[in-house]
């Protein structure tokens, strides 16, 4: 699973941060919350602090009673080795469950892929890739992403337009390019990871709508549980973050919902009801 990655919700804490922090290993900072993040991965994270993962990091730092400090590095080849695994930071917010390189916390949300189309267009009611209305349409998709396999299965790749997966977001934004192409009529539909596509549609593309792809049979799955990643030996730190996630789940849900991230139940079968 990529970062859409980038990618994919994490015992009550003591009222003061120091006793709890003292239980972590020597590698975890006791005086700062050190977060690894991409500096230009809008709408997830950026150096201005406007991303929804930035807001979650603010929440955690406030709970711990310590300042928030970032190690910025573009997500792509070398990201983990240059940040978390190099001990330059202590947590990666937003890592798909099951990653073998890091130790995952409990998931703090589940999301899936969106089919994004014009609100008033002839594809507005399409909810799955097997719909005959998609035949012959030009669909934008991130190359190598899970939906591409399903598009092949349904005979939709011949007309598809691929967008690069691994790019430096400081100079290129495939997701924003895809939505711009959709609005310009260069493609008929777009498929994006929900935590990227949902917020972009909500903030910048009011004439588009996103529909979660919940009915695609077979592998690969099109939903993922998103965790926080820590170093493999940091079990105490993992448990501490799990406690924070449990305590703050409603606040995390509110941050994600306000941003426009489509939330699913744990099994990825239906939208999550966060009204309560």
C-alpha positions in Angstrom: 0.0 0.0 0.0 1.4 3.4 -0.9 1.1 6.6 1.1 -2.0 8.1 -0.6 -0.7 7.5 0.9 -1.0 8.4 1.6 -2.3 6.4 2.9 -4.9 4.9 5.8 -7.8 4.8 13.8 -4.7 4.7 16.3 -5.5 2.9 29.4 -5.9 6.6 29.8 -2.7 8.6 30.1 -1.5 10.3 33.2 -2.4 14.0 33.5 1.2 15.0 33.2 3.4 14.0 30.3 6.7 13.3 32.1 5.9 10.0 34.0 4.5 8.4 30.9 7.3 9.7 28.6 9.9 8.2 31.0 8.6 4.7 30.2 9.6 5.0 26.6 13.0 3.8 25.2 16.0 6.1 25.1 15.5 6.7 21.4 12.1 8.4 21.9 12.4 12.0 22.8 11.1 12.9 26.3 10.9 16.6 25.6 9.4 16.8 22.1 6.9 15.0 19.9 9.1 14.3 16.9 7.0 13.6 13.8 8.2 12.4 10.4 6.2 14.0 7.5 6.2 15.0 3.9 6.6 18.8 3.5 4.3 19.1 0.5 1.8 16.3 0.6 -1.4 18.4 0.5 -4.0 17.8 1.8 -2.3 15.3 4.2 0.7 17.2 5.5 2.7 20.2 4.6 5.2 22.6 6.1 2.5 25.3 6.7 0.7 22.9 9.1 -2.5 22.9 7.1 -2.8 19.2 6.5 -5.1 16.9 8.5 -2.2 14.9 9.7 -0.6 18.1 11.0 -3.7 18.7 13.0 -3.6 15.2 14.5 0.0 15.8 15.4 -1.0 19.0 17.1 -3.6 17.1 19.1 -1.0 14.5 20.3 1.6 17.1 21.2 -1.0 19.0 23.2 -2.0 15.8 25.1 1.7 15.0 25.9 2.4 18.5 27.0 5.5 18.8 24.8 6.3 20.9 21.7 5.8 19.5 18.2 8.9 19.2 16.0 9.0 17.9 12.5 11.5 16.1 10.4 10.5 16.9 6.8 11.4 14.6 3.9 9.5 13.8 0.7 7.7 10.5 0.9 9.3 8.1 -1.6 12.4 6.0 -1.8 14.5 6.5 1.3 11.8 8.2 3.3 11.8 5.7 6.3 15.6 5.2 6.2 16.2 9.0 6.3 13.6 9.7 9.0 12.1 7.2 11.4 14.7 4.5 11.1 17.5 7.0 11.4 16.1 8.1 14.8 15.5 11.6 13.5 11.9 11.4 14.5 9.7 9.1 16.6 6.4 8.6 14.8 5.0 8.6 11.3 1.3 9.6 11.2 -0.5 7.9 8.5 0.8 4.4 7.7 -1.3 1.5 6.3 -1.8 -1.4 8.7 0.4 -4.3 8.0 3.6 -2.5 7.0 6.5 -4.8 7.9 9.2 -2.1 8.2 7.5 -0.3 11.1 5.6 -1.2 14.2 2.0 -0.2 13.7 -0.2 1.3 16.3 -3.9 0.5 16.4 -5.6 2.0 13.4 -7.2 5.4 13.9 -9.3 5.4 10.8 -10.3 3.3 7.8 -10.8 4.7 4.3 -11.0 3.7 0.7 -10.8 4.7 -2.9 -13.1 7.3 -4.5 -14.5 7.4 -8.0 -14.7 11.1 -8.7 -16.9 12.5 -11.4 -18.8 15.8 -12.3 -21.8 16.2 -10.0 -24.2 16.8 -12.9 -22.6 14.4 -15.4 -23.7 11.1 -16.9 -21.5 9.2 -14.4 -22.9 10.8 -11.3 -24.8 7.7 -10.2 -22.0 5.2 -10.9 -20.8 3.4 -7.7 -18.8 0.5 -9.0 -16.3 -0.2 -11.8 -18.4 -2.9 -13.4 -21.1 -0.3 -14.4 -21.5 -0.4 -18.2 -21.6 3.4 -18.1 -17.8 3.4 -17.6 -17.1 1.5 -20.8 -15.3 3.6 -23.3 -14.7 6.4 -20.8 -11.3 7.8 -20.1 -10.5 7.3 -16.4 -7.6 8.8 -14.5 -5.8 6.5 -12.1 -2.5 6.5 -10.2 -0.2 4.1 -12.0 0.4 0.9 -10.0 -2.3 1.7 -7.4 -4.8 -1.0 -6.4 -7.7 0.3 -8.4 -5.7 -0.2 -11.6 -5.9 -4.0 -11.2 -9.7 -3.8 -11.0 -9.8 -1.5 -14.0 -7.9 -4.2 -16.0 -10.4 -6.8 -14.8 -13.3 -4.6 -16.1 -11.7 -3.7 -19.4 -11.2 0.0 -18.5 -7.5 0.4 -19.0 -7.4 0.8 -22.8 -8.7 4.4 -22.5 -7.2 5.1 -19.1 -4.8 8.0 -18.3 -2.1 7.1 -15.8 -0.5 9.5 -13.4 2.8 9.0 -11.6 2.8 7.4 -8.2 6.2 8.3 -6.7 6.9 12.0 -7.2 8.3 14.8 -5.2 5.2 16.7 -4.2 7.2 19.9 -3.9 7.3 20.1 -7.7 4.5 17.8 -8.9 1.0 16.8 -7.7 -0.5 14.0 -9.7 -3.8 14.1 -7.7 -4.3 17.8 -8.3 -3.3 17.3 -12.0 -5.9 14.5 -12.3 -8.7 16.6 -10.9 -7.8 19.6 -13.1 -7.9 17.2 -16.1 -11.3 16.0 -15.0 -12.7 19.6 -14.7 -11.2 20.4 -18.1 -12.8 17.4 -19.8 -9.5 15.7 -20.6 -10.7 12.6 -18.6 -14.2 11.5 -17.8 -13.6 10.2 -14.2 -10.8 10.0 -11.7 -10.0 7.4 -9.1 -8.1 8.6 -6.0 -7.3 7.4 -2.5 -10.0 8.9 -0.4 -7.9 10.8 2.1 -6.4 12.7 -0.8 -9.3 12.9 -3.2 -12.0 13.7 -0.6 -10.3 16.8 0.9 -9.2 18.1 -2.5 -12.8 17.9 -3.8 -14.2 19.5 -0.7 -11.8 22.4 -0.7 -11.2 23.1 -4.3 -13.6 21.3 -6.6 -17.3 21.9 -5.6 -18.6 20.8 -9.0 -17.2 17.3 -8.5 -18.4 14.4 -6.3 -16.6 11.3 -4.9 -18.2 7.9 -4.4 -16.5 5.2 -2.4 -15.8 2.0 -4.3 -17.3 -0.5 -1.9 -18.4 -3.3 -4.2 -15.3 -4.4 -6.0 -14.8 -8.2 -5.7 -11.5 -9.9 -5.5 -8.0 -8.6 -4.7 -6.5 -6.2 -4.1 -8.8 -4.6 -1.6 -9.7 -1.0 -2.0 -9.9 0.0 1.7 -7.1 0.3 4.2 -6.8 0.8 8.0 -4.5 3.6 8.8 -2.2 3.6 11.8 0.8 5.5 13.1 4.2 3.9 12.5 7.0 3.7 15.1 10.3 1.8 15.2 10.0 -2.0 15.5 11.5 -2.1 19.0 9.3 0.7 20.4 6.6 -1.4 22.1 6.1 1.0 25.0 5.9 4.0 22.7 3.4 2.1 20.6 1.2 1.4 23.6 1.4 5.0 24.7 0.2 6.1 21.2 -2.6 3.5 21.4 -3.8 5.1 24.6 -3.8 8.5 23.1 -5.7 7.2 20.0 -8.4 5.6 22.2 -8.8 8.7 24.3 -8.9 11.1 21.3 -10.8 9.0 18.8 -13.8 11.3 18.6 -11.5 14.3 18.1 -9.5 12.5 15.4 -12.7 11.6 13.7 -13.8 15.2 13.8 -10.5 16.4 12.3 -10.8 13.8 9.5 -14.4 14.6 8.8 -13.9 18.3 8.7 -11.1 17.8 6.2 -13.3 15.7 3.9 -11.7 12.3 4.5 -14.3 9.6 3.7 -14.4 7.3 6.7 -15.4 3.6 6.6 -16.2 1.0 9.2 -13.4 -1.4 10.2 -14.3 -3.9 7.5 -14.5 -1.3 4.7 -18.1 -2.2 3.9 -20.0 1.0 4.7 -19.4 4.6 5.6 -18.7 5.3 9.2 -21.4 7.1 11.2 -19.6 9.8 13.2 -22.8 11.8 13.9 -22.7 10.7 17.5 
